[in-house]
């Protein structure tokens, strides 16, 4: 029973968490190591930028460093978010068992854990050249501001989009061989994609969010969630298509986006807005969507 209480309801890998020493489990849960979807979603835009700029083969090491940085910094962001949101988390059924909200980890211990994760991020930061380092540093302010967005705007997912797409800016700056307009279009598409998938994720909390006064795009869209998510996904595909066209104005190049487009349309076509489990599964499927988009960027990038 004690073990069950330590593992939150939406943990993906209960068996792996259960193998950890009892004292370590709350820290793994605090950094969301049990739910890798978060670091995949943070990682993919950076990998896309490297691939689309033509650097995926030559700079395969950069892609691996971006993955490590995504794991560490996503964990750090979750720790910071849970420290800030601990009072709100106690009022929401899905989040009240989180380590800080439940008291399994003290705020002081969480801050120490946050520092250790940031040290890993610092190691990754030193692998970059200065232009990319400066871009990465610029993310600190928007990352720190994100936990407060749900208190002041109905669209915290838009802010999350800027934050979770930042790796694209870092990856592009590190390669540094392509113009900025394709990057701007890639980044804009990533923001729209994040708004879409995080709106799907927010479906799980609509009722609790309404009770405690937390704002979200899912609540803002109301009965039009499916249409709203579809619109954001279409914007994402349009922006990514324009980015590809800027680099390679060839209709065949745009076909590389077709698998990603079909996957996103499948998400909204099969989305059940009244079923939290269905919404969570559609949200998590964006890990596979990211791989499809990486393949598209790789194919285009290798033909530049």
Backbone as CSV, one residue per row, in Angstrom:
resi,resn,N_x,N_y,N_z,CA_x,CA_y,CA_z,C_x,C_y,C_z
1,UNK,0.833,-1.218,0.000,0.000,0.000,0.000,0.854,1.249,0.000
2,UNK,1.929,1.232,0.794,2.814,2.390,0.845,3.446,2.637,-0.510
3,UNK,3.824,1.527,-1.192,4.424,1.674,-2.518,3.434,2.289,-3.488
4,UNK,2.180,1.870,-3.442,1.172,2.401,-4.347,0.963,3.881,-4.127
5,UNK,1.052,4.308,-2.863,0.844,5.714,-2.583,1.984,6.569,-3.119
6,UNK,3.165,5.961,-3.314,4.305,6.716,-3.794,4.308,6.854,-5.309
7,UNK,3.526,6.049,-6.005,3.520,6.062,-7.456,2.229,6.719,-7.931
8,UNK,2.369,7.846,-8.637,1.209,8.642,-9.017,0.367,7.921,-10.062
9,UNK,-0.928,8.298,-10.208,-1.844,7.551,-11.060,-1.433,7.436,-12.518
10,UNK,-0.773,8.469,-13.093,-0.456,8.403,-14.515,0.988,7.989,-14.780
11,UNK,1.609,7.309,-13.830,2.943,6.753,-14.041,2.903,5.734,-15.188
12,UNK,3.863,5.849,-16.106,3.923,4.924,-17.238,4.681,3.651,-16.885
13,UNK,5.705,3.769,-16.067,6.584,2.635,-15.807,6.598,2.293,-14.318
14,UNK,5.506,1.745,-13.845,5.394,1.412,-12.420,6.429,0.361,-12.013
15,UNK,6.697,-0.600,-12.901,7.650,-1.641,-12.572,9.043,-1.089,-12.339
16,UNK,9.477,-0.169,-13.219,10.811,0.413,-13.074,10.909,1.256,-11.813
17,UNK,9.862,2.050,-11.539,9.859,2.858,-10.324,9.895,1.952,-9.101
18,UNK,9.164,0.844,-9.172,9.125,-0.074,-8.049,10.462,-0.731,-7.751
19,UNK,11.364,-0.785,-8.750,12.682,-1.375,-8.551,13.638,-0.449,-7.803
20,UNK,13.324,0.833,-7.776,14.190,1.796,-7.102,14.104,1.631,-5.587
21,UNK,15.162,2.005,-4.863,15.061,2.037,-3.395,13.912,2.947,-2.981
22,UNK,13.245,2.588,-1.912,12.070,3.336,-1.474,12.377,4.829,-1.322
23,UNK,13.551,5.159,-0.780,13.895,6.562,-0.544,14.091,7.331,-1.836
24,UNK,14.444,6.638,-2.927,14.722,7.319,-4.199,13.470,7.535,-5.039
25,UNK,12.422,6.764,-4.782,11.238,6.829,-5.642,10.598,8.213,-5.713
26,UNK,10.419,8.906,-4.588,9.781,10.221,-4.685,10.567,11.199,-5.556
27,UNK,11.891,11.077,-5.578,12.707,11.993,-6.385,12.604,11.661,-7.872
28,UNK,12.507,10.363,-8.189,12.289,9.960,-9.572,10.936,10.457,-10.066
29,UNK,9.922,10.350,-9.211,8.587,10.823,-9.563,8.556,12.347,-9.667
30,UNK,9.292,13.015,-8.804,9.324,14.474,-8.803,9.892,15.000,-10.113
31,UNK,10.916,14.325,-10.648,11.516,14.723,-11.924,10.796,14.094,-13.118
32,UNK,9.707,13.333,-12.857,8.904,12.676,-13.887,9.719,11.671,-14.704
33,UNK,10.718,11.041,-14.080,11.461,10.014,-14.789,10.568,8.832,-15.141
34,UNK,9.452,8.710,-14.443,8.506,7.632,-14.724,7.637,7.926,-15.933
35,UNK,7.711,9.155,-16.432,6.881,9.553,-17.578,7.765,10.206,-18.639
36,UNK,8.445,9.395,-19.446,9.403,9.923,-20.420,8.792,10.770,-21.525
37,UNK,7.479,10.749,-21.690,6.861,11.536,-22.749,7.273,13.003,-22.658
38,UNK,7.439,13.522,-21.444,7.795,14.924,-21.290,9.137,15.282,-21.879
39,UNK,10.149,14.424,-21.633,11.452,14.787,-22.186,11.509,14.546,-23.690
40,UNK,10.726,13.582,-24.185,10.668,13.412,-25.642,10.079,14.657,-26.306
41,UNK,9.024,15.193,-25.717,8.388,16.370,-26.303,9.293,17.597,-26.235
42,UNK,10.115,17.683,-25.197,11.074,18.773,-25.092,12.229,18.581,-26.072
43,UNK,12.613,17.340,-26.292,13.759,17.014,-27.138,13.469,17.160,-28.620
44,UNK,12.302,16.730,-29.068,12.058,16.611,-30.513,12.285,17.901,-31.293
45,UNK,11.804,19.074,-30.866,12.060,20.282,-31.668,13.545,20.551,-31.912
46,UNK,14.391,20.270,-30.912,15.823,20.442,-31.104,16.373,19.472,-32.134
47,UNK,15.941,18.208,-32.048,16.381,17.207,-33.026,15.896,17.567,-34.422
48,UNK,14.661,18.082,-34.506,14.141,18.506,-35.813,15.001,19.610,-36.418
49,UNK,15.377,20.579,-35.592,16.163,21.706,-36.087,17.519,21.238,-36.603
50,UNK,18.161,20.339,-35.869,19.453,19.811,-36.307,19.285,19.062,-37.629
51,UNK,18.252,18.227,-37.718,18.035,17.433,-38.931,17.667,18.307,-40.120
52,UNK,16.770,19.280,-39.917,16.325,20.116,-41.027,17.440,21.015,-41.537
53,UNK,18.349,21.398,-40.666,19.466,22.242,-41.096,20.570,21.431,-41.764
54,UNK,20.407,20.114,-41.837,21.362,19.271,-42.536,22.471,18.722,-41.671
55,UNK,22.347,18.840,-40.345,23.441,18.434,-39.480,23.248,17.123,-38.743
56,UNK,22.211,16.350,-39.086,21.888,15.154,-38.297,22.978,14.099,-38.337
57,UNK,23.634,13.935,-39.487,24.669,12.908,-39.607,25.980,13.391,-39.007
58,UNK,26.418,14.565,-39.424,27.697,15.090,-38.948,27.675,15.403,-37.455
59,UNK,26.521,15.875,-36.946,26.431,16.255,-35.548,25.482,15.339,-34.774
60,UNK,25.628,14.037,-34.993,24.808,13.078,-34.248,25.050,13.208,-32.743
61,UNK,26.275,13.625,-32.377,26.581,13.804,-30.962,25.755,14.915,-30.349
62,UNK,25.502,15.964,-31.132,24.679,17.078,-30.651,23.269,16.598,-30.326
63,UNK,22.725,15.720,-31.160,21.379,15.195,-30.910,21.343,14.445,-29.583
64,UNK,22.393,13.670,-29.305,22.446,12.937,-28.037,22.592,13.883,-26.852
65,UNK,23.402,14.928,-27.001,23.525,15.912,-25.922,22.195,16.617,-25.679
66,UNK,21.474,16.917,-26.760,20.157,17.557,-26.603,19.193,16.636,-25.871
67,UNK,19.297,15.330,-26.126,18.429,14.373,-25.429,18.747,14.368,-23.938
68,UNK,20.037,14.299,-23.593,20.416,14.331,-22.181,19.975,15.629,-21.528
69,UNK,20.180,16.748,-22.216,19.754,18.029,-21.672,18.251,18.095,-21.477
70,UNK,17.504,17.487,-22.396,16.043,17.486,-22.285,15.586,16.683,-21.075
71,UNK,16.232,15.541,-20.835,15.872,14.721,-19.672,16.131,15.484,-18.383
72,UNK,17.328,16.096,-18.290,17.701,16.813,-17.064,16.855,18.062,-16.857
73,UNK,16.687,18.863,-17.903,16.003,20.147,-17.729,14.492,19.979,-17.654
74,UNK,13.956,18.959,-18.295,12.533,18.679,-18.094,12.307,18.275,-16.648
75,UNK,13.219,17.449,-16.100,13.124,17.077,-14.696,13.218,18.293,-13.789
76,UNK,14.175,19.184,-14.087,14.341,20.396,-13.282,13.099,21.272,-13.358
77,UNK,12.527,21.385,-14.554,11.320,22.193,-14.710,10.148,21.633,-13.929
78,UNK,10.033,20.308,-13.901,8.957,19.676,-13.144,9.128,19.896,-11.646
79,UNK,10.371,19.808,-11.165,10.630,20.047,-9.749,10.250,21.479,-9.383
80,UNK,10.688,22.431,-10.198,10.365,23.840,-9.944,8.859,24.066,-9.991
81,UNK,8.209,23.482,-10.988,6.755,23.627,-11.130,6.028,23.075,-9.907
82,UNK,6.486,21.920,-9.400,5.811,21.293,-8.262,6.042,22.067,-6.968
83,UNK,7.195,22.721,-6.854,7.432,23.576,-5.684,6.476,24.759,-5.707
84,UNK,6.362,25.390,-6.866,5.498,26.568,-6.999,4.027,26.195,-6.845
85,UNK,3.637,25.039,-7.404,2.221,24.655,-7.480,1.772,23.723,-6.357
86,UNK,2.579,23.559,-5.328,2.252,22.542,-4.326,0.884,22.758,-3.676
87,UNK,0.485,23.993,-3.460,-0.827,24.236,-2.850,-1.959,23.928,-3.821
88,UNK,-1.786,24.303,-5.102,-2.798,23.980,-6.106,-2.869,22.475,-6.343
89,UNK,-1.716,21.822,-6.369,-1.683,20.381,-6.635,-2.475,19.600,-5.586
90,UNK,-2.471,20.087,-4.348,-3.204,19.381,-3.292,-4.711,19.408,-3.527
91,UNK,-5.187,20.324,-4.367,-6.623,20.482,-4.590,-7.119,19.751,-5.829
92,UNK,-6.183,19.139,-6.612,-6.540,18.456,-7.853,-6.298,16.963,-7.683
93,UNK,-7.300,16.163,-7.992,-7.219,14.720,-7.748,-6.002,14.081,-8.411
94,UNK,-5.709,14.458,-9.674,-4.626,13.824,-10.405,-3.250,14.205,-9.871
95,UNK,-3.128,15.353,-9.178,-1.806,15.846,-8.789,-1.563,15.871,-7.282
96,UNK,-2.569,15.545,-6.486,-2.383,15.679,-5.036,-1.383,14.665,-4.475
97,UNK,-1.099,13.603,-5.247,-0.132,12.611,-4.778,1.294,12.921,-5.218
98,UNK,1.507,14.051,-5.893,2.865,14.425,-6.286,3.729,14.603,-5.034
99,UNK,5.032,14.291,-5.128,5.880,14.223,-3.931,5.889,15.458,-3.051
100,UNK,5.962,16.651,-3.627,5.996,17.852,-2.790,4.615,18.133,-2.219
101,UNK,3.590,18.013,-3.045,2.222,18.268,-2.581,1.817,17.297,-1.481
102,UNK,2.249,16.056,-1.580,1.867,15.046,-0.592,2.763,15.052,0.641
103,UNK,3.877,15.770,0.563,4.803,15.820,1.693,5.866,14.735,1.672
104,UNK,5.897,13.910,0.602,6.909,12.863,0.511,8.306,13.445,0.338
105,UNK,8.384,14.642,-0.248,9.650,15.363,-0.411,9.459,16.775,0.119
106,UNK,10.361,17.217,0.981,10.263,18.579,1.524,10.685,19.590,0.471
107,UNK,10.278,20.829,0.654,10.661,21.890,-0.281,12.183,22.036,-0.313
108,UNK,12.830,21.954,0.835,14.290,22.072,0.893,14.961,20.961,0.098
109,UNK,14.500,19.720,0.256,15.066,18.592,-0.485,14.791,18.736,-1.986
110,UNK,13.613,19.245,-2.321,13.274,19.448,-3.730,14.189,20.493,-4.368
111,UNK,14.520,21.535,-3.625,15.430,22.556,-4.144,16.825,21.990,-4.383
112,UNK,17.274,21.119,-3.506,18.573,20.474,-3.682,18.566,19.591,-4.928
113,UNK,17.510,18.824,-5.105,17.345,17.970,-6.278,17.310,18.808,-7.549
114,UNK,16.638,19.953,-7.484,16.595,20.886,-8.607,18.006,21.330,-8.986
115,UNK,18.820,21.645,-7.991,20.186,22.069,-8.246,21.022,20.992,-8.915
116,UNK,20.853,19.743,-8.494,21.609,18.639,-9.084,21.229,18.428,-10.545
117,UNK,19.944,18.519,-10.842,19.492,18.375,-12.229,20.026,19.505,-13.101
118,UNK,20.070,20.699,-12.545,20.599,21.846,-13.292,22.091,21.682,-13.571
119,UNK,22.808,21.009,-12.682,24.227,20.747,-12.918,24.416,19.854,-14.143
120,UNK,23.543,18.873,-14.302,23.597,18.033,-15.501,23.339,18.891,-16.742
121,UNK,22.356,19.788,-16.640,22.086,20.695,-17.746,23.283,21.580,-18.053
122,UNK,24.025,21.962,-17.031,25.208,22.800,-17.222,26.284,22.052,-18.002
123,UNK,26.435,20.759,-17.719,27.391,19.948,-18.472,27.041,19.954,-19.958
124,UNK,25.759,19.798,-20.267,25.309,19.832,-21.658,25.560,21.206,-22.262
125,UNK,25.289,22.253,-21.491,25.468,23.630,-21.965,26.901,23.874,-22.419
126,UNK,27.863,23.300,-21.722,29.269,23.492,-22.068,29.675,22.754,-23.339
127,UNK,28.807,21.888,-23.847,29.109,21.209,-25.112,28.774,22.080,-26.317
128,UNK,28.087,23.203,-26.083,27.642,24.078,-27.161,28.656,25.184,-27.421
129,UNK,28.565,25.785,-28.610,29.342,26.986,-28.897,28.586,28.195,-28.345
130,UNK,29.267,29.335,-28.292,28.685,30.482,-27.595,27.351,30.979,-28.162
131,UNK,27.152,31.038,-29.473,25.825,31.483,-29.949,24.695,30.618,-29.381
132,UNK,24.880,29.297,-29.415,23.850,28.394,-28.891,23.763,28.494,-27.372
133,UNK,24.891,28.714,-26.699,24.865,28.883,-25.245,24.010,30.086,-24.849
134,UNK,24.180,31.181,-25.571,23.415,32.387,-25.250,21.921,32.175,-25.500
135,UNK,21.599,31.461,-26.578,20.194,31.143,-26.855,19.618,30.291,-25.735
136,UNK,20.393,29.309,-25.284,19.932,28.440,-24.201,19.727,29.234,-22.911
137,UNK,20.642,30.144,-22.612,20.503,30.966,-21.401,19.247,31.813,-21.439
138,UNK,18.873,32.266,-22.625,17.697,33.125,-22.753,16.403,32.409,-22.400
139,UNK,16.450,31.081,-22.302,15.232,30.323,-21.980,14.901,30.356,-20.495
140,UNK,15.855,30.761,-19.656,15.658,30.661,-18.212,14.442,31.468,-17.750
141,UNK,14.319,32.695,-18.220,13.216,33.555,-17.782,11.845,32.991,-18.164
142,UNK,11.615,32.623,-19.448,10.295,32.051,-19.777,10.008,30.735,-19.073
143,UNK,11.051,29.923,-18.834,10.854,28.666,-18.101,10.409,28.956,-16.673
144,UNK,11.072,29.910,-16.030,10.742,30.250,-14.644,9.347,30.855,-14.535
145,UNK,8.903,31.546,-15.580,7.592,32.205,-15.541,6.433,31.256,-15.809
146,UNK,6.720,30.105,-16.451,5.618,29.238,-16.880,4.661,28.811,-15.768
147,UNK,5.132,28.379,-14.588,4.178,27.913,-13.571,3.148,28.952,-13.158
148,UNK,3.444,30.228,-13.401,2.527,31.288,-12.986,1.508,31.634,-14.077
149,UNK,1.726,31.140,-15.310,0.870,31.519,-16.426,-0.571,31.052,-16.243
150,UNK,-0.749,29.873,-15.618,-2.103,29.344,-15.453,-2.932,30.190,-14.492
151,UNK,-2.262,31.094,-13.783,-2.964,31.979,-12.857,-3.362,33.303,-13.508
152,UNK,-2.718,33.638,-14.643,-2.945,34.971,-15.218,-3.471,34.949,-16.648
153,UNK,-3.484,33.773,-17.311,-3.968,33.727,-18.680,-4.742,32.431,-18.916
154,UNK,-5.691,32.498,-19.837,-6.431,31.301,-20.227,-5.615,30.431,-21.177
155,UNK,-4.455,30.920,-21.607,-3.663,30.199,-22.594,-2.250,29.901,-22.092
156,UNK,-2.115,29.248,-20.934,-0.769,28.868,-20.479,-0.095,27.914,-21.452
157,UNK,-0.907,27.205,-22.263,-0.341,26.283,-23.245,0.473,27.038,-24.306
158,UNK,0.108,28.294,-24.592,0.884,29.076,-25.553,2.272,29.389,-24.986
159,UNK,2.321,29.703,-23.696,3.612,29.956,-23.057,4.437,28.667,-23.014
160,UNK,3.765,27.565,-22.692,4.452,26.279,-22.695,5.007,25.985,-24.084
161,UNK,4.264,26.379,-25.116,4.732,26.179,-26.479,6.054,26.884,-26.737
162,UNK,6.180,28.121,-26.267,7.435,28.844,-26.431,8.569,28.140,-25.700
163,UNK,8.273,27.657,-24.487,9.298,27.010,-23.660,9.694,25.646,-24.226
164,UNK,8.702,24.817,-24.547,8.979,23.453,-24.983,9.507,23.393,-26.415
165,UNK,9.475,24.494,-27.132,10.011,24.534,-28.494,11.400,25.152,-28.541
166,UNK,11.917,25.570,-27.392,13.161,26.355,-27.348,14.358,25.580,-27.872
167,UNK,14.351,24.264,-27.725,15.474,23.459,-28.205,15.686,23.627,-29.702
168,UNK,14.617,23.958,-30.445,14.774,24.207,-31.881,15.702,25.395,-32.113
169,UNK,15.553,26.434,-31.310,16.408,27.609,-31.434,17.855,27.261,-31.106
170,UNK,18.031,26.444,-30.070,19.378,26.045,-29.647,20.046,25.187,-30.723
171,UNK,19.336,24.190,-31.218,19.904,23.301,-32.221,20.270,24.028,-33.503
172,UNK,19.406,24.929,-33.936,19.654,25.687,-35.170,20.862,26.605,-34.995
173,UNK,20.940,27.265,-33.836,22.061,28.160,-33.571,23.379,27.398,-33.509
174,UNK,23.341,26.175,-32.987,24.559,25.379,-32.876,25.056,24.944,-34.260
175,UNK,24.156,24.580,-35.165,24.575,24.207,-36.524,25.017,25.458,-37.279
176,UNK,24.194,26.501,-37.243,24.580,27.823,-37.733,24.898,27.937,-39.204
177,UNK,24.299,27.103,-40.049,24.620,27.161,-41.482,23.428,27.541,-42.358
178,UNK,22.253,27.723,-41.781,21.051,27.992,-42.555,20.443,29.334,-42.151
179,UNK,19.650,29.958,-43.034,19.016,31.246,-42.718,17.997,31.125,-41.596
180,UNK,17.562,32.289,-41.070,16.707,32.306,-39.885,15.218,32.133,-40.190
181,UNK,14.781,32.468,-41.404,13.345,32.365,-41.695,12.822,30.935,-41.561
182,UNK,13.506,29.922,-42.090,13.016,28.556,-41.859,12.939,28.211,-40.382
183,UNK,13.899,28.697,-39.592,13.860,28.455,-38.148,12.628,29.093,-37.527
184,UNK,12.329,30.342,-37.915,11.159,31.027,-37.361,9.886,30.251,-37.667
185,UNK,9.791,29.724,-38.878,8.607,28.954,-39.264,8.555,27.618,-38.523
186,UNK,9.709,26.962,-38.384,9.762,25.708,-37.626,9.333,25.951,-36.183
187,UNK,9.852,27.014,-35.578,9.550,27.337,-34.183,8.069,27.671,-34.007
188,UNK,7.509,28.454,-34.925,6.085,28.793,-34.852,5.225,27.541,-34.954
189,UNK,5.610,26.626,-35.844,4.867,25.379,-35.967,4.947,24.547,-34.706
190,UNK,6.128,24.553,-34.073,6.288,23.804,-32.824,5.379,24.363,-31.729
191,UNK,5.273,25.685,-31.655,4.407,26.300,-30.650,2.957,25.868,-30.860
192,UNK,2.500,25.895,-32.112,1.124,25.479,-32.409,0.920,24.005,-32.059
193,UNK,1.914,23.185,-32.345,1.846,21.753,-32.009,1.725,21.556,-30.496
194,UNK,2.523,22.281,-29.736,2.471,22.161,-28.275,1.107,22.587,-27.743
195,UNK,0.579,23.691,-28.255,-0.742,24.134,-27.807,-1.771,23.044,-28.076
196,UNK,-1.670,22.412,-29.237,-2.608,21.347,-29.571,-2.506,20.161,-28.634
197,UNK,-1.294,19.624,-28.462,-1.191,18.409,-27.647,-1.384,18.693,-26.166
198,UNK,-1.005,19.889,-25.689,-1.202,20.153,-24.268,-2.650,20.496,-23.947
199,UNK,-3.391,20.960,-24.939,-4.834,21.117,-24.752,-5.474,19.746,-24.566
200,UNK,-5.033,18.773,-25.360,-5.517,17.402,-25.191,-5.186,16.900,-23.789
201,UNK,-3.970,17.158,-23.322,-3.558,16.731,-21.989,-4.420,17.374,-20.911
202,UNK,-4.754,18.650,-21.106,-5.508,19.398,-20.103,-6.945,18.926,-19.965
203,UNK,-7.435,18.125,-20.925,-8.795,17.588,-20.829,-8.980,16.817,-19.527
204,UNK,-7.915,16.139,-19.074,-8.009,15.329,-17.860,-8.377,16.142,-16.626
205,UNK,-8.020,17.429,-16.631,-8.156,18.248,-15.417,-9.241,19.321,-15.498
206,UNK,-10.062,19.297,-16.536,-11.016,20.386,-16.743,-11.895,20.625,-15.510
207,UNK,-12.462,19.560,-14.964,-13.384,19.730,-13.839,-12.662,20.242,-12.596
208,UNK,-11.521,19.646,-12.274,-10.771,20.106,-11.103,-10.236,21.515,-11.302
209,UNK,-9.779,21.821,-12.521,-9.271,23.163,-12.802,-10.356,24.213,-12.604
210,UNK,-11.579,23.871,-13.009,-12.692,24.809,-12.832,-12.979,25.050,-11.353
211,UNK,-12.859,24.004,-10.552,-13.142,24.132,-9.117,-12.121,25.009,-8.402
212,UNK,-10.838,24.881,-8.787,-9.787,25.623,-8.074,-9.379,26.904,-8.791
213,UNK,-9.978,27.179,-9.953,-9.709,28.428,-10.648,-8.474,28.435,-11.521
214,UNK,-7.996,27.250,-11.921,-6.843,27.162,-12.814,-7.326,27.298,-14.259
215,UNK,-6.643,28.129,-15.027,-7.037,28.375,-16.415,-6.261,27.477,-17.373
216,UNK,-6.900,27.163,-18.496,-6.241,26.342,-19.507,-6.924,26.553,-20.844
217,UNK,-6.212,26.191,-21.916,-6.802,26.306,-23.250,-7.982,25.355,-23.402
218,UNK,-7.948,24.209,-22.713,-9.066,23.262,-22.790,-10.332,23.891,-22.230
219,UNK,-10.196,24.594,-21.106,-11.359,25.285,-20.540,-11.788,26.439,-21.432
220,UNK,-10.821,27.134,-22.021,-11.152,28.267,-22.888,-11.904,27.816,-24.135
221,UNK,-11.535,26.661,-24.682,-12.198,26.156,-25.883,-13.564,25.566,-25.586
222,UNK,-13.764,25.084,-24.370,-15.060,24.545,-23.991,-15.492,23.387,-24.869
223,UNK,-16.649,23.535,-25.501,-17.203,22.468,-26.337,-16.510,22.369,-27.692
224,UNK,-15.549,23.253,-27.963,-14.905,23.292,-29.281,-13.459,22.779,-29.237
225,UNK,-13.163,21.908,-28.282,-11.790,21.427,-28.126,-11.306,20.721,-29.395
226,UNK,-12.114,19.828,-29.929,-11.681,19.083,-31.112,-11.360,20.038,-32.267
227,UNK,-12.253,20.995,-32.515,-12.022,21.954,-33.588,-10.819,22.834,-33.312
228,UNK,-10.652,23.238,-32.059,-9.530,24.090,-31.699,-8.200,23.379,-31.875
229,UNK,-8.108,22.137,-31.396,-6.872,21.369,-31.543,-6.578,21.124,-33.019
230,UNK,-7.617,20.820,-33.791,-7.427,20.614,-35.230,-6.844,21.863,-35.872
231,UNK,-7.354,23.037,-35.492,-6.863,24.289,-36.063,-5.385,24.502,-35.735
232,UNK,-5.001,24.254,-34.501,-3.599,24.438,-34.130,-2.694,23.435,-34.841
233,UNK,-3.169,22.214,-34.996,-2.373,21.219,-35.716,-2.215,21.608,-37.195
234,UNK,-3.259,22.163,-37.790,-3.165,22.594,-39.182,-2.187,23.753,-39.327
235,UNK,-2.194,24.660,-38.357,-1.223,25.762,-38.364,0.193,25.209,-38.269
236,UNK,0.382,24.208,-37.399,1.701,23.592,-37.246,2.181,23.002,-38.568
237,UNK,1.327,22.229,-39.226,1.703,21.603,-40.495,2.003,22.670,-41.545
238,UNK,1.201,23.729,-41.584,1.420,24.800,-42.562,2.767,25.490,-42.326
239,UNK,3.077,25.770,-41.074,4.353,26.428,-40.749,5.534,25.524,-41.088
240,UNK,5.425,24.249,-40.739,6.513,23.324,-41.049,6.679,23.143,-42.556
241,UNK,5.569,23.111,-43.276,5.649,23.021,-44.726,6.334,24.244,-45.325
242,UNK,6.013,25.423,-44.781,6.650,26.649,-45.260,8.139,26.653,-44.943
243,UNK,8.514,26.112,-43.782,9.930,26.034,-43.416,10.687,25.146,-44.406
244,UNK,10.099,24.006,-44.726,10.726,23.102,-45.700,10.831,23.771,-47.064
245,UNK,9.776,24.470,-47.441,9.761,25.131,-48.756,10.845,26.199,-48.857
246,UNK,11.107,26.879,-47.744,12.154,27.898,-47.746,13.528,27.283,-48.022
247,UNK,13.720,26.071,-47.550,15.010,25.413,-47.742,15.080,24.624,-49.049
248,UNK,13.960,24.021,-49.410,13.915,23.222,-50.636,12.550,23.382,-51.288
249,UNK,12.406,24.355,-52.207,11.110,24.609,-52.852,10.760,23.533,-53.881
250,UNK,10.338,22.399,-53.365,10.028,21.234,-54.199,8.815,20.544,-53.581
251,UNK,7.779,20.317,-54.400,6.568,19.693,-53.878,6.846,18.302,-53.314
252,UNK,7.833,17.606,-53.866,8.166,16.281,-53.351,8.684,16.365,-51.912
253,UNK,9.385,17.458,-51.603,9.900,17.619,-50.244,8.760,17.724,-49.239
254,UNK,7.669,18.354,-49.666,6.531,18.517,-48.760,5.858,17.180,-48.437
255,UNK,6.020,16.203,-49.330,5.420,14.892,-49.073,6.010,14.231,-47.829
256,UNK,7.200,14.672,-47.453,7.826,14.107,-46.257,7.000,14.395,-45.005
257,UNK,6.188,15.451,-45.061,5.343,15.835,-43.929,4.065,15.012,-43.833
258,UNK,3.737,14.259,-44.877,2.442,13.569,-44.925,2.231,12.610,-43.752
259,UNK,3.199,11.762,-43.382,2.961,10.866,-42.234,2.657,11.636,-40.943
260,UNK,3.375,12.724,-40.710,3.127,13.523,-39.507,1.726,14.126,-39.546
261,UNK,1.344,14.667,-40.700,0.021,15.274,-40.834,-1.077,14.244,-40.594
262,UNK,-0.924,13.056,-41.149,-1.935,12.014,-40.966,-2.023,11.582,-39.505
263,UNK,-0.878,11.528,-38.831,-0.890,11.142,-37.416,-1.646,12.177,-36.579
264,UNK,-1.385,13.455,-36.814,-2.066,14.492,-36.039,-3.570,14.483,-36.314
265,UNK,-3.935,14.250,-37.567,-5.369,14.167,-37.891,-6.000,12.950,-37.224
266,UNK,-5.255,11.842,-37.130,-5.762,10.665,-36.414,-6.030,11.015,-34.952
267,UNK,-5.145,11.781,-34.350,-5.336,12.168,-32.949,-6.679,12.853,-32.738
268,UNK,-6.958,13.865,-33.544,-8.198,14.625,-33.329,-9.425,13.834,-33.782
269,UNK,-9.258,12.971,-34.791,-10.399,12.183,-35.267,-10.830,11.158,-34.234
270,UNK,-9.896,10.656,-33.427,-10.215,9.611,-32.451,-10.270,10.146,-31.022
271,UNK,-10.141,11.449,-30.855,-10.143,12.043,-29.517,-11.540,12.007,-28.911
272,UNK,-11.629,11.521,-27.691,-12.877,11.535,-26.925,-12.696,12.532,-25.783
273,UNK,-13.312,13.688,-25.907,-13.093,14.753,-24.925,-13.742,14.459,-23.577
274,UNK,-14.554,13.410,-23.504,-15.180,13.036,-22.236,-14.429,11.913,-21.528
275,UNK,-13.341,11.461,-22.118,-12.603,10.315,-21.582,-11.157,10.723,-21.325
276,UNK,-10.802,10.868,-20.064,-9.455,11.285,-19.716,-8.396,10.298,-20.168
277,UNK,-8.693,8.994,-20.104,-7.736,7.983,-20.534,-7.468,8.071,-22.028
278,UNK,-8.521,8.325,-22.798,-8.372,8.498,-24.244,-7.505,9.722,-24.538
279,UNK,-7.755,10.820,-23.827,-6.981,12.042,-24.036,-5.509,11.822,-23.694
280,UNK,-5.247,11.108,-22.602,-3.867,10.847,-22.200,-3.150,10.002,-23.250
281,UNK,-3.834,9.013,-23.804,-3.220,8.172,-24.830,-2.909,8.983,-26.085
282,UNK,-3.821,9.875,-26.494,-3.578,10.715,-27.671,-2.420,11.675,-27.412
283,UNK,-2.360,12.220,-26.212,-1.254,13.096,-25.838,0.071,12.349,-25.925
284,UNK,0.139,11.172,-25.342,1.389,10.412,-25.332,1.798,9.959,-26.726
285,UNK,0.853,9.864,-27.646,1.193,9.432,-29.003,2.049,10.463,-29.730
286,UNK,2.182,11.649,-29.161,3.019,12.664,-29.793,4.502,12.315,-29.727
287,UNK,4.868,11.357,-28.891,6.237,10.834,-28.931,6.496,10.216,-30.308
288,UNK,5.525,9.444,-30.805,5.657,8.853,-32.133,5.545,9.907,-33.227
289,UNK,4.689,10.902,-32.988,4.578,11.999,-33.950,5.919,12.698,-34.114
290,UNK,6.630,12.860,-33.000,7.936,13.504,-33.060,8.916,12.743,-33.924
291,UNK,8.856,11.412,-33.849,9.739,10.590,-34.676,9.395,10.740,-36.153
292,UNK,8.100,10.809,-36.465,7.683,11.000,-37.851,8.176,12.337,-38.396
293,UNK,8.095,13.381,-37.578,8.568,14.690,-38.000,10.094,14.697,-38.141
294,UNK,10.780,13.995,-37.257,12.242,13.911,-37.363,12.629,13.255,-38.686
295,UNK,11.912,12.202,-39.053,12.195,11.531,-40.327,12.016,12.495,-41.496
296,UNK,10.965,13.307,-41.444,10.728,14.286,-42.507,11.871,15.297,-42.579
297,UNK,12.271,15.810,-41.419,13.353,16.800,-41.382,14.669,16.186,-41.835
298,UNK,14.900,14.940,-41.457,16.132,14.257,-41.847,16.202,14.103,-43.363
299,UNK,15.114,13.652,-43.973,15.084,13.442,-45.416,15.341,14.763,-46.144
300,UNK,14.657,15.816,-45.721,14.832,17.111,-46.380,16.233,17.659,-46.131
301,UNK,16.681,17.582,-44.868,17.980,18.132,-44.524,19.128,17.472,-45.252
302,UNK,19.025,16.174,-45.517,20.103,15.464,-46.188,20.133,15.713,-47.694
303,UNK,19.114,16.413,-48.216,19.091,16.696,-49.659,19.433,18.154,-49.954
304,UNK,19.784,18.929,-48.912,20.111,20.347,-49.136,21.463,20.491,-49.812
